[in-house]
C-alpha cells in the first residue's frame, strides 16, 4: 500500500501502525499530491491512504487525477473534524475516495486497529475510473412509474383512511462510497414529495454533524440530527446522533438509540430497517446503496416481508457493491436500479395517492 501525508513524522507513524501485524506492507510514501499521482502509477498499490491537506497539487486534485487515470481504493485519513477539515474530507469522497477513517495518534491502539481493518477490507475492493455523474446499467430491472390509481398499502384495516400523521418513510443505508451516492439520490427526489427520510451512513466517530452540513449544501431537504426523539416530518432527512442507532420509536416518531452494536455497527442499517418494518410496514420504502459488507440485508428483507417497496443500487453504478449485493442475495430486494434512476422512481412512488386498501396492494 501507499501512504500519502505531507508530514514525514506522520508518514513514519502510519507505516509503523500499518505494518504492526506484518500482514500489510507499505510499498511507498508520498509527501505531495504530485508524488502521490506518480507513485500510484508506478507502484499500483492495493490501497492508498491520503491526507487531503498537502502542498503542491494537493490531496483533492491528486485523488481526482488518480481515480481518473489509475484508479485505486483511496482511504482518507483525517483527524476529528473542525469544519474546514470535514469539508475537505467529504469533498475528497465526492472526487472518488472510498471512505474516511480517523487518523491514529502515535499510541492510539484502538484507532490503529481500525485503520488496519479498513485497509485489509479495501485491498479486495474493485474500483473503476471515477467520473462525474452516475453510470446506468442496461441490465437493471426498471419498473414503470406507478399508475395513477396506485396506492401504498397501509397497516390500517381495509377501507380506512390513513391519518394525516402517518406518512411514508424512506429508509436509506450506505457505507463506503455512500456520502456522494446518498446526496445524488436525495438531490434528485422531488422536494415536494410528502415523505420523511431516515438515513444511516457509516462514518468515523465524530463526523455526523459535519456530514449533516455536507448534505445540507447538496440536497433540497432539511437535514436533522436526532439527539433524542423527533416527530416525523415531511421533507426532512433524519440522521442519528454520533455513535447511536437511528430507529422508529412509534409510527410517528424517530429516535437516536444508544443500544449495543449490531453486526459491528452503530448506527446499523439493519436496526433502522427492522424498525421501519415494525412501525411503518407497507408505508415504508427501503433503499440500500453503495457500501462494504452486509449491513442492511436482513433488515431490508424484513421490510419487504412487511409490504414495503425495496430498492438496491446496481453493481454498475455502485462504488462498492457489497451491501447491495448482500441485500439482493438475502431476497429482500424488489427492484435493482442504477443510481441515476433511483430518485425518479422514488419521486414516482411518493407521488402515488396514499390510501389504506388492505393487505393486497401494488407492491
N, C-alpha and C positions, 0 to 999 in steps of 0.2 A: 504494500500500500504506500501512498504518498502523503506526506504531512506538509501542509501549507500554512505558514504563520510568519508574520514579519519579525517576530522576536526569536532570536537564537535560543534563549533560555526556555521559552515556551515549546519550541520545537524539540529540544532535548527532553523536557519533561514529558511531552506527549509520546516521544519514541520509547522512553522507559516504561510508561504506563502501558502502551500498546503491546510491547514485547515482553511484558512481565511474566506471562504464562507460556511463552515460547511457541505459540501456535499462530502468531501474527508477525509478519516480517515487514519492517519499514524499508522500502527499497530506494526511497529518495526523500529529500526535503527541499522546499522552496520558500523563499522569503518575499517574493513579489509575484504579482499576477502574471507577468511575462514569463518568469521562471516556471510557474505552475503550468501554463499552457504548453510550454516546450517539453517539460518533463513528462507530462501526461502523454504527449505524442511519442516521446522516445521510449518510456518505460511501460506504458499501457498497464498501470496498476489496477488491481481488482476494485479498490476503493480509494477515494481521496478525502481527507479531512481538510476543511477550508475555514480560515478566519477571514471574514469579509472585509475587515478594515486593514488594508495594506497599502503601501506606497506604489507608485507607478501605475500600471494598468488597473490595479485594484481588484478586490475579490469579486465584485459583481460582474464586471466585464470579463474577468477570467472565467467565471462559471459559464457565462453566455457563450464565450468562444469555445470552451472545452465541450460543452453539450452540443454545439453546432458542428464541430469538426471531429472530435474523438471522444464520443460520449462515454462517461464512466460514472458509477454511483458516487455522488458528492454528498458528504455529511458536513453540515455547517456546525462548527464547534464554537460556541459563544458563551459569554458569561451571563449571569442573571440580568435581565433586561433593564437598562434605562431606556427611555422612549426611543432615542435615536438608534441605539444598538438593536432594539427589537425591530424597528422599521427596516433596517438593513438586512436582518436575518430573514424576515418574511419576503423582502424583495429578492433575496437570493433564492428562495424557494420558487418564486414566480419565474425566475430565469432558468430554473432547471435543477437546482439542488433537491435531493430527495427528502431530507429531513433535517431537524435541528436537534442538537444534544448539548447539554451543559458542559462547559469547559472545566475539566477537573483541576483542582488545586494540586500542589505537589504531594500532599499527603492525604488526599481525599479518596479513601478506599472505595466508598460507595459509587462516586462519580466515575472513577477509573474502571470499575467493574461494568457499569452501564455503558461506557464508551466502547469497551472491548466487545460487549454483547451486540451493540449496534453494528460494529464493523464486521463481526462474524456473519450476521444476518445479511448485511448489504453485499457481502462478497459474492453471493449467489443471485443477486438481483440483476435481471436483464433490463438494460436501459436502451433507449433509442435516441436518435438526434432530436433535440428539443427545438421546436419551432412555435411561434405564436399561434394561438388557436388550438382547436382540437382536431383529432383525426376521426373521420367517420369510418364505420365498418360496414361493408356491404352485406356481411353475413348476419348482422344483428337482427333480432326479431323486433320489428317496428309495428306497433299496433296502430290502427286508425284512431283519430280523435273520437271521444265518446259521442254517441248520437245525442240529439237534442233532448231526448227523453230519458237519457241515462241518469241514474241517481246513485248516490252512495248508500250502501246498506247501513242500518243502524242497529245498535243493541237493544233499542226500544221495541215494544210489541208492534206487530204489523198494524198499519193503519194510523199510527200516532204520528204527530209532527215532532221534528227534532227541536228541543228547546233552544232558544237563542244562545244560551250559554255554552252549548255543546257545538264545537267546531271541528273541522278536520285538522289533524295534527300530522305534519310531515316530519318523520324522523330521519336524520341523515347521520351516517357513520363513515369516518375516514381515518386514515393513518398516514403512512409515508406517501408523499405526493399529494396529500389531501388539501392543504390550505388553498392553493390556487384552484384546484378542481372544485372545491366547495364554493369558492367565490364565483366561479364561472357558472355553476348551476343556479345559485341564488340570484345572481345578477340578471339571469335570463327569465326568471319567473315573473309573471305579471304582478306588479306591486299592489294591484287592487284585489288580487286573489284573497278570498276570505279563508285564511288558514294560519295556524301558528306553526313555527318551525323549531324543532328540537335537535340540536347538533352536538355530537360527540366527535371531537378531533383529538387524536392522541398528540400530546405536546410535552416538552420538558417541563419540569416543575417550575412554576413562576411565570409562565408565558401566557396565561389565559387572558389577562387584561390587555396585553399587547396584541394578541390575536383578535380580540374583540375590536380594538381600534383599527387593525388592518382590515377586517371585514367591513367595518362601518364606512370605510373610504371606498370600498369596491362594490357595494350592493345597495339597493334602494330600501331594503327592510331595516328597521331599527334593531340593533343588537343589544341584548341584555344579559349580563352575567347574573345568574340567580345565586343570591347569598344564602337564602333560607328557603322560602316558598314564594311563588308568584302566581297570580291568576293567568290563565291562558289569554292571549290577546292576539287578534289577527294582525298579520304584518310584522310580527316580532320574531327574531331568531334568538332562542334561549340557549345559553351556554352554562355549564356547571361552574361553580367556584373552583379555584385551583385545588387539585387533589381530592375532588369529590365526584361521585356519580351524579348523573342527571337522570331523573326518573319522575314519572307521573305519580302524584300523591293522591289524586282523585280525578274524575273525568274533567274537572275544571281547573286543576292546579298542577303545577310542576315544581319540583324541588331539587335542591342540592343535598345529597345524602353522603355522609362520611363512609359508612359501611366498609366491609373488607374488600380487597382487590378481587376482581372477577376475571379469571383467566390471566392473571398477572397485570391487569389494567385497572386503573382508577383515574379518570372515568372509563367505563366499559360500554361499548356499543351494545353488547348483549343485554346489559342491565337496562339501558334505555328502551331497546326494542321489546323486551319482555314486559316492561311496564306499559308500553303502548298497547301490546296485545291484551293485557288485562283490563286497562281502564278505558281505552279508546276503541279497540276492536275494529269493526268494519269502517269506522271513520278515520282510520289511520292509513298513512302511506309510508312505506319504508324504502329507503334508498341507501344502498351500500356502494361506496366509492373507493377509489384507489387506496391501497393500504397493504401492509405486510401482515401475514399471519391469518388467523381465522376469526378474530373478534367480530361479532355480529351475525355469524352464520346461523347459530341456533336461535337467536332472538328473532331474526327475520323469518325463520321457519315458523315460529310461534305466531308472529304477526299474520303470516299467510293463512295459517290454520284458523285464526280468529276472523278472517274475512278481509284483511287489509290488502291493498294493492302493493306489490313489492317489485322493486327495480334494482338491477345490478348493472354497474358500468361494464362495458365490454372490454375484452382484452386489448383490442387495437388502440383504444383511447386511454387505457389505464397506465399511469406511470409505473405503478407496481400492481400487478394482477394477482394479489394474494387473497385479500378479504373478499373481493367479488367472486373469485373462483371458488373459495370455500363455501360461500353462500349458495352458489349455483349447485355445487356438488351435494350440499345438505338438503336440497329440494325445496328451498323456501322462496325461490325467485319466480315471479310471474313473467317478467319481461327483462331481456338483456338489451341494453341500448348503448350506442356510442355517446360520448359526452355531449356533443352538440345537439342531441335530440332529447336529453333528459328534461331540460327546462321547458321546452314546448309541450311535452307530454304532461308534465306536472301542471302547467297552465291549463291545458285542456281538461284534465281530470278535475282541477279545482273550479273550473267554470261550470261543471255539471250541476244541475239542481240537487239539493240535498234534502231528501225526504225519507222517512222510515218506510221501508217496503217489506220488512220481514226478513226471514233467513235467506231466501233465494235472491240473488241480485246479479249485477253485471260482472262482478269480479269472479 
